[in-house]
């Protein structure tokens, strides 16, 4: 799922925005000074419709923030694991 991620220049994640159902292209984040918003494909994220799915989604968002950063070196923003970010391994 295409997900909007706010991060700093080093790729440290500050916020993750997952689209709600039926919002289409209405998502917009206005970054503060020093922040970058990147649209990143996160295959583990999906649209949710049930409460149980929302809990799983929140757990996945927490994992992304804890374990990942945004890599801009490839020319296209993508998530990489923090411990392996220097090698560019996908998260």
N, C-alpha and C positions, 0 to 999 in steps of 0.2 A: 504494500500500500504506500502511496506517496504521502509522506509525512513532513510537516514543516518543523524544522529544528532551529532554535535560536542558540547561537554559540559565539564564542569570542574568536579572535584571529588565530589562536592556537588550536581551535577545534573543541575546546571544553564546552560541553553541553550545559546550557542554562535553562532551557525549556523545550518541551516536546508538545506539539499540537497535532492531535489526531482528528481528522474530519468527522463530524457527526453525520448521521444519516441525512440525505437529501439537502446538503448545503451546496453541492456543486462547486463552483468557483468562487464562492463568497468568503472563503477564508482569507484573512489578511492579518498579518502581524506587523506592527510598526516597531522596528528595532530602536533601542536607546543608543546613545553614543557608545561606540566600541563594540556593539553587537552586530552580528550578521545573521540573517535568516536564510537558510538553505532548504530547498525541497529535496528530500532524500527518499529513495526507495527502501522501505523496510519490509522485506518479505514476511517476517513473522507477525506483522500487524495486519488486522483484517477488520472489516466493518462488523460491528457487534449489534445485536438486537435484544439480547437477553441479559438480565442482571449478572448471571453467572459468567457470561462472556466478558462483561465489563470488568469484573474482578480480575480475570486472567489478563485482560488488556492492561490494567493498571500495573499489575506485576511485571508485565513485559516492558512497559514504559520505565518503571523503576530500574529494571535490569539494564536497559539501554543507557540511562543517565549514569548509573553506577559503573558500568563496564566499558563504555564506548566513548569515542570522540568523533568529530566530523573531520574527514581528511579532504582537503581541497587541492592537494598536490597533483592529482590525476586529471585536473581540469573539470571534473564533474564531482560535486559533493557526494560523499559516501561515508557510511559508518565503518569504523575500524575499531578493533579492540584496543583499549588503552595500553595494555602491556605489550602489544605488538604493533602499535601505531607507526613506529619508525620503519617497520617492514611493509606496512600497507596491507596487512591481512584483513579481509572483510570481517565485520563483527557478526 
